[in-house]
């Protein structure tokens, strides 16, 4: 199959995002030097801000089915943690950058917004469902100040932009079969039509089918995905469209506390299929005090130590069409329209549930997540002399249904892999959210001299979110209202100074806000309360806001690339929601603006081509993100001024040694994540850990009817390190006793083998 020329794709992306062609910057480089550094992040060259990235080769080095977010962990400033080996289990995976959590970043696929990609997603979908990793061509990461034209209203911090592979000009087929521990079985197949007849039209279609048992406890994580794309080139335009479908069912891992780990062990999980034990715990939970229950693993002292079972199910359809039209050599317009439809259900078996008739001591509690969103974005690029002007608009209408239902399990447990096909006995709430977003942006990039380039622009986001209670909502949970998050002028600017052919300096600053999150049980959402609580805060709270400043140096030679970036972030109007009870019971949280966060940090990156086939890359990130204000909740004042932000390690280090001579290939990678706090008062933390991944393989060219045969193996967590990651439950203010269920155990050493063929 044809490969995509890296320099060409980089130029295209930069032209789309920033309205200029950086070919003059690359002119002094030889084709050989660009080729040697093919697996090294080169996106930042000539940019006025910190930008880095990975390509399809980086993704292909990892085990088949790995989330591209896991691969991004090699970049400076990126913190990725996952409870599963592949990084694809959504409840147990988290990515953050420079102290900003996943739902404070912006994500797109081929310019189409993916929302904030949180687990309880309400305005998009996770990249692992949007497209299979094999179909990604490149990922561009802006660690601090995202591009103004990015379709996101959540990027207080940076942005992550995913780009799919175009169909090949040559007819081709690819198939890969992967097997691994925990009965992993994954099949991936892709067909590229090549140019059809005498036309400039081509298409690709692929299917992936994946199944893997959980590494502890019973249950399977499985999905089927279909990706398709068609591209037609005209003399002065390019028309492309894609349709992606995903059906995913994930059996959950049990959330742990430090106390439950001591009593029940690292491999403690849900009760399934032991229904009798689940009912016994349900009976104990309904008593005035919980009577401890002895098990072979240890003693259960709380109904939150484990539930019978839990799962997440999502079916997504994502479609987009893009027309990139050039009116003249200097004026072009790119417009994308998109549609996303999601049906989603999350299950948990609740001990001591709300009672109504013959329910029994355990009931099935479901959360519904149904999305129907449509939108478009359009950008105009004008090249006039030294000016490269880019302006555009993004509009989206999103209808989101969010519900909590309870189903009787008096006749035994329902399936964890499908939504119940009978009526609930109780609906706590059933809400209809509607969100309309319109965002304008404009910027000018000016080449002041041959050495100095400057750009300045702004965006104007305007998001209105309303909530309406459907008739079946419990009267005690009725909620109706509307909130607007807007800012008429959010500036962004930067400069790039080219010292010589190898060295350049850059500096930039940007201001951003985050729209209010329109979801229940979704962390910092102002709608996660009752009517009285909402009425009390609706005229008082303000959207979260950030001001990011960067200063950096880049160096690039034929064999060496390096960069150092200093940054400062002032995060104001921080919203805080504290869980008021057990996460599973569905009680509301308290939300308020509670002051500032200030961040200082430094990031370094070094990549060296030892020989053309052997590369050595390293990234180092030092981050100091601290709260600047105390807060009071429930009459208690929590002294957090000067405390480190949750899940923001002070030190991250990643090192990779990669070899590829065209036939033999392999890598060994080391990822160190420093200690992270999971309470606002910093009275409890997750210990640091170091994970080592290993991979190797071989390609045979032109064997029989195939263009290429390949085999590779991967070992994740080579040293079998025991480690923990932060889950998605509400964060406690304090947990000195280690009783808060916010931890997930990380996957042990896991082996994978993949056999592939290209035709």
N, C-alpha and C positions, 0 to 999 in steps of 0.2 A: 504493500500500500504506500501511496505517496505520503511524505511527511511534510509538515508545514514549516516553511522557512521562518526562523525565529525573528530575524530582523524585520521581515515584511509584516509579521503579525504585530510586533511591537509598534512599528510605525502606524499601522492601521488603528490600533487601540489608542495610541496617544493622539492621533488625529481626531478620532471620535470624541475622546474625553476632553481634550483641551483646544481643539480647533487649530492645531498647527502640525506641520510635518517636520520631524526632527532629523530629516535625512542629512542636513548639513552637519549635525553633531556627530553622526556616525561616519561621515565621509572620510575622515582621516584613519578609520580603522580598516584593517584588511579583512577579507572574507575569512581567512584562516583564524584570526584571533577571535572573531565572533563565534566561529564554530567550536573552538576549543572551550569557550566559556558557556556552552549551550545549556548546561545544567546549573548555571550560577545566576543569581538574581541580578538582572541587568536593567530592570525597568526604570531605575532611578536616574539613569544617565541624562543630564540636561534638565532635570526637573527642579522646580523651586520648592519642593517638599519631599519628605521621606516617602519613597515608594519602592517596594520590592515585590518579588513574585516567584512562583514556581511554574513549571511547564509539565507537559504530559509525561516526559521522561522521569521527572521526579515522582509523579504519582505512580507510574508503572513500576518503580523500584519496590514499592510497598506490596504487602500481601493483597491478593485480589479481593476486592470488596471493601478495601480500607477507605474510610472517609477522607476526602481531601483536606479537611480541617486538621486531621492528625499529621499530615505531611507539612502543613503550614507551621507546625511547631518548631521547624528548623530555622524559621526567620526571626530576626531580632524583634523583641517586644511582644512576641506572641506566646501566650500561655494556654496550652491545650491539655485537658485531663479527660480520661474516659475510664469507665468501669469495665468495658469489654475490650478485647484484644484489637479489634478492627476500628474502634472509635466511631462506630456507626449506631450504637444504642443511644437513642436521643435523650431519654430521661437521665442517663448517666454520663453524658458528655457535655463539656463546657469549654468555650473558648473565650478568652478575654485578652485585651491589649491595653497596656499602660494603665492598668487599674480599672478600666471600664469593663463591665460585665457584657455578656453576649447580647442581652436585650438593649444595650446602649450603643451598639454598633450598627452599621448598615450593610446589607447584603443584596447583590443582584446576580442574575444569570442572563447573559446576553442582553444586558441593560434592563431586563424585567425585574421589578422589585420582589425580593423574597421575604420582606417584612423584617422583623427583628430576630427571627429564627429561634425563638424560645420554644420550650417543649409544649407549653399550653399556648400554641400559636393561634393568633386571631387575625393576622393580616398578611400571611404568607405561608411558606413551608420551608422545611429544612433542606439543605443542599443534597443530602443523601437520598431524599425522595424526589427532588426536582430533576436530577440527572444521575446516571451511573458514572462512577469515577473514570471508567475507560473512555468515556465520550467527552471528557474535558480536555481542552487544548492548553489552557493557561489560566492562572489565578493571579490577579493583581491585588496587592495589599497596600493600603495607605494607613500606616500605623497611627498617624495623628490627625491630619486634616484631609478628609475625603474630598474627592473631586466635586465641584459645585453642581455638576450635571447629574450626580448620582441620584436615582429615584429612591430616596429614603427620608423618612422623618423621625428616625430613631438614632442617627449617628452622632451622638455626643462625642464619641471617640472616632475611631477611624472607620474605613470601609473595606469590604472584601468583595471583589468583583470577579465572578466566574465567567469564563468564555468557553463555549462548546466548540468541538472540532467541526469544520465544514466537511461535507462529503468530498471524497477524493475525485480528482479528474479522471482517474483510471478505475475501471471496474475491479472490485476487490472484495474479498470475504475474510473474516477473521472469526476464529472460535477458540475459546479457552475453557478448560475444565479444571476446576480446583477442588482439592480435597484437603482435609485437615483434622486436627483433633476436635473432640466434642462433636463428632459426626458432621463436620462441615462439608457441605456439598454445594458448589456454585458452578453454574453454567452461564457463559456469556457468548453471544454470537452477534456479529454485525455484518451487514451487507452494504457495500457502496456501489451505486449503479454506474459510476463514471459518467462522462458526458454522454447524454442520450442523443444518438444520431448526429446530425449536424448542428444541434442546438447548443446553447451554453447552459443547459439545465442538467442538474445532477441531484441525487438524493441519497440518503442513508437511512437505514432502519436497524435497530438492535433490540435484543431482548436479554434480560438477565434474570436468572432464577436462583435464589439463594436460600439456604437453610442451615441453621447451626443451633445445636443444643446449648443451653446456658452452661457456663463452666462450673456452676454450683447450683444445686436444686433442680427440680424437674421443670421442663418448659423449653420452648423453641423460639428462636427469633428468625423470622422468615419474611421474604418479600419477593414480588415479581415486578419487574419494571420494563416498560417499552419506551424507547426514545426514537424519534424520527425527525429528520430535517431535510428540507429541500432548498436549493439555491439556484437562482437564475441570474446570469450576468448579461447586462445590456451595454451598449456603447458608453452610456453616461449614467448607468444606475446598476444597483445590485438589489435584488429582491430575495429575501430569505424568510422561511417560516419553519416553525418547529411545533411538534405535538409530543408531549411526554405524559405517560401514565404510570402510576405507581400504586401498588396494593401491598401494604405492610402490616404485619402482625408481630408484636414484640411482647414476649413474656417478660415481666419486670424482675429486677433484683430487689431484694428487701433493703430498705433504708436501715442503717445501723446507728447506734450511739456508742460512745466509748465504753459506757457501762455495759451495754448488751454484748459488746465484743468480748469483754472480760468474762462474762457469765456463759455465753453461748458459742463463742468462737468466731474465727475469721470467715468460715464457710457457712455460717447460719443464714437461712433463707426462709421463704414462705413455707406454710404448712403443707400445701398441696403435694400429694393427693390425700393427706390425712384429714378428712372432713370431721371426724370425731374430735380430734384435738382442737380444730378451729371452733367447733361448737362449745367445747369445754372452756376455752378462753372467752368466748362470747358470754357464757353464763357467769363466769367470774367477773367480767367487766361490768355486768349489770348489778353487782352487789355493791353495798356501801363501801366496802374496801376489797381490794383485789387479793384473793388467796393465791399465793405462789403455786405454780404447777411444775412438777419435776419432769424432765425429759432426758433422753440419753445424752443430749448435748449439754445440758445444764438446766438451770432453773429459770422459768419464765416468771417475771415479777410485775409485768405490765402488759395490758392488752395491746400496746403499741410495739412490743417486742417483735411481733410478726402477725400477719394476717393470713387468711387462707391462700389468697393469690392476688395477682394484679397484672394488668396488661395495657398496652396501647395499640390501637388500630387506626390506621389512616388510609383512605383512598383518595388520591389526588389526580386531577387532570389539569395540566398546565400547557397553554398554547400561546404562541406569539408570532407576529408577522412584522417584518422590518423592510422598509424601503429606504435605501441610501441613494439619493439622487443628486447629481451634479448639474447645476444650471450652467455654470461656466467653469473654467479651470480654477477660479478663485472663490466660487460660491457653491455651497452644497447644503442639502437639507436631509437629515436622517430622522425618520419617524417610526416608532414602534407602537403597535397596539397589542394588548394581551388580555387573556382571560384565565382565571384560576377557579376551580371548583374542588371543594374538599368535603368529604364526609368522614368525621372522626369520632371515636369513642375511646374513653379511658375507663378501665374497670378497677375497682378495689372492693374486697369483701369486708364489710364493716362489722366488727363485733359490737354487740349491744346497740342495734340500730334504732331509729325512730319506730315506734310500735304502731301497728294498725292491723288488727285481726291476727290470723295465724302466720306470723312472719318467721318466728324462730329466733335463736340467739345470734344469728349471723345473716346479714342481708347483702345483696349485691348493690353497690353504689356506683353509678356511672356518671361521667362527665361527657357532655356532648360538645363537639367543636365542628360546626358546619359553616364553611366559607363559600361565598360567591362574590368574587371581585372582578372588576373590569377596569381597564385604564389605558392610557396612552401617554407617550412622552415624545417630544419632538425637539430637535436641536438644529440651529442654523449656524453654519461656519462661514466666515468671510475672511479671506486673506487679502489685505490691502497694504502694500508696501511693507513696512516693518510691523504692522499690526495684524494679529490673528484674533479675530473677534468670534466669540461663541456665546450664543444666547438660546434659551429654551424654556419649555414648560413641561410639567408633569401633572397629570390629573388621574385620580383613582376614586372609584366608588366601591365600597366594600359593605356587603351585608353579612353579618356574622351572627349565627345562632349559638348560644351558650346555655347549657342546661345541666342540672343535677337531679338525677332520678334514683329511686330506690326500688329494688325488685325483690320479692319474696324468694327465699331459697329453702322454704319448708320441705320441699320435695328433693332437695339435694342441689349441689352447685351447678351453675350454668357453665357453658364453655368460655374459656378465656380468649378464644380466637374469633368470636363473632358477637355482635351486639344481640341482646336478648330479643326474641321474637314474640314476646308477650308484654302486656301492659304493666307499667310500674304501679306499685301500690301507693306511692307517694312521690310527688314532685316538689322538691324544696324551692327551686327556682327555674324559670325558663325565660331567658331574656333574648330580645332581638336588638342587636347593636347595629348602628349604621354610621359609617365613617366616610366622610368626603375630604379628600386632600387635593389641594392645588398648590403647586410650588413653581415659582418663576426664578430664573437665574440669568445672569449675564456676566461676562468677563472679557478682558482684553489682555492678550499677551504681546508685549512689545519688545522687540529686539533693539535695545537702545544702542549698543555697540556690538562688535563681533564677539566681545567677551561678556557683556552684561545683558541679561534678559530679565524682564520684570513682568509680573502679571497682577491684576487686581480685578476683583469682581464681588458680587454679592448674590444672595438668594433670599427669597421672600416666601417662607412656608406658611400655610394656612390650613389647619386641620380641625374639622368639627366632628365630634363624636357624640352620639346620642344613645340612650338606652331606654328600652320600653319593655315592661313586664307583660308577658303573654298571660291569658286568662287562667291557665292552670297553675300559676305560681302561688305558693303558700302566701296568704295575706301578710304574714309576719316578715316576708322577704320581698314585698313589692318595692320596686325601685324604678323611677322614671326621672329623666333629666338630660342635660346636655352640657358639654364643656368644649371650649375652643382654645387651641394652642396656636398662637400665631406670632410672627415677628416680621415687620415690613422690611427690615434691613439687617441682614446678617453678613458682615463683610468678610472677605478672605483675600489675602495678598501675599506675594512672595517675590524673591529675587534669586537669580542664579548667576554666579560670577565664575567664568571659566579662566582659571589661572594659566593653564597650558593644556596640551593635548591629553594629559593624564590626571590633572587635578582640577577640582571645582569646589566652590563653596555655595551653600544655599541657606536661605532663611525664609520663614513664612509664619503667618498667624491666621487663625480662623475662629469665628464665633459660630456656635451651633445651639439649637434647642432640640428637645425631644418631645414629641406629641404624647398626650396622655394615652395610656394603654387601655384599650377597650375590651377587657376580659375580666372574668371572675376567677379568683384563686390564682392570679397571675403575678404575684409579687407586688410591685409598686403600681397598683391600679387604683384610681380614686373611686371606681365603681364597686370595689370589693368591700361594701359596707351596706348598712340599711339606709332607708330614706332620710331618717333624722341625721345620721352621720354624713350622708352626702350633702344635704342642705346646709349643714354646718360648715363644710369645707369648700363648697363650690365657688364661693366668692372670695376665698382666702388663698387658695393654693395657686402656685405659678408653675409653668413648665420648667423642667430642669434645663440648665443652661451651662455651656462650657466655653472657655476661651483657651485655645491651644497655641503655643508658640514653640517653634523649632529653630535650631541652628545646627548645620551639619557640614561635613567635608566628605567628598568622595574621591577615590583614586582608582584608576583603571589602566592596566597595562596588558600586554599580550598574554601574560600568564597569571596576573595577580589583580584581584579586585578587592577593595576594602572601603569601609565607610564608618564614620562615627557621627552620631546624632545626639545632641543635647536637647531636652525638651522641658517645658513647664506647662502645667494645666491648672487652670482655676475653674473648679466645678461648683456652681452655685445653685441655690434653690433645690437642693437635694431632697428628694421625696423618700420617706421612710415608712415602710409597712411592717409592723411586727405581728407575727402569728399570735392570736389570742388563746389558742387551744391546740389540741392535736390536729395535725394537718388533715387527717382523713375525715374528721368530723364535719368539716365544711363551714366552720364559723368565720365571721368576717375579721378583717384586719383593721388596724388604725393607721391612717395615712396623714402625713403633714410634711410641710417644708421644714427641714431641720438643719439648715446651714450649709456650710461649704466643705469641699474637699480640695486639698492642694497637693499637687504631684510634681516632683522633680525626678528626672531620670536621665540615663545615658545608655545608648545602645551602640554596640560595635559589631561589625561583620567583616570577616576575612575569608576569601576564597583563593586557593592557589592551585594551579595546574602543575602538578609535579612533573608529569609527562602528559602528552596529549590524551592518554587513556586513563590517567589517574588524577583525581581531584580531591582536595581536602578543604572542607568548609567549616567555619566556626562562627557562632553568634553568641554574644554575651549581652545580657540586659540587667541593669541595676535600676530599681524602681522604688521610690519612696512616696507612697500615696497615703496621706493621713487626713483624718477627720479634723475639722477646725472648730467644731461647735459641739457642746453637750446637748442632750435632749431629755425631755421628761415624758414618761408614759405611765399611765395608771397611778399617778401620784409619786412615782419613783424617778429620781434624776440619775441618769447614767452618764458618768464622766468618761467621755470618749475623745475629748479634745486631745489631739496628738497621737491617737491610736491608729494603727495601720488598717487600711481598708480591707474588708473581708476578701478572701480568695485573690489577694494581690501579692504574690511572692516578691520579696526584695531582690532575689537573684534567680535568673534563669540562664542556663548554659546549654548549648547544643553543639555537637561536633559530629561531622559525617566524613567518612572516607569512602569514595566511590570509584569503581573501576568499570570500564567498558571499552573493549577493543573492537567492538563490532560483532564478535562471536561470544567470548566469555564476558560475563558482567557480574557485579556484586557490590555490596555495600555493608558497612558496619556503622551504626549510628548510636550516639550516646545523648540522652536527654535528661538534664538535671533540673528539677523544679524545687525551689526553696520552700521553707516552711510558710504555710498560709493560715491565717486566722479564720475561724468560722463564727465568731461572735463579735459584736460591735465593741464590747469592752476589752477584747483581746485576752479574755481569761481562759480560752481554750483554742487549740490549733490542730492542724494536720501536719504531721512531720514531713520533712523533706524526703525526696526519693530520687533515685537515679535509675532510668530504664535503658537497657541496651537492646537494640534490634539488629538482626543479621539477615542478609539475603544474598543469594548467589544463583547463577543460572548459565545456560548456554543456548546459542542459536545456531541452527544449521540452515544454510541458504540453498535454495533450489534442489530440494530433495523430492524426487518423484514429481507429482503434479503440484506440489506446494512451492510457494515462493520462500517460505520460511517455516521451520519447525523449532519449537523452543520448549525448554523445561526450566523451572526455577523453584527454589524453596525459600521460605521465609520463616524466621524464628523471632517472635515478639516476646519481649521480656526475657531475654536469654538467660539472665542470672536468677530468674524465678524470684524476683523481689516482691515482698509483700508491701502493699502501699494502699492508700485510701484517697478518694476524691470526694469533692463536695457534691451533694445531690441537689435537688431542685425544690426542697421544702423551704418554708419561710425561715429566715435567719433569726436566731434568738439574740436578745440583747446580751445575755450572760448565760454561761453553761459551765460554771465552775465544777459541778458534779459530774459532768459528762453524760447527762441523761437526755440530751436533745438528739433526735434522730435525723441527722444531717449528713451522715457519711455513707459512702458506698465502697465496698472492697474492690480493689483493682484486680484485673485478670492475671492469672499465673502464666508461666512460660507456655507458649502455644506454637505448634508447628503447622505450616501450610505448604502444600505442593500444588503447582499449576503447570498444566501441559497446554501448549498453544500451537495453532497452525494458522498461516496466512496463505491466501490463494489469489 
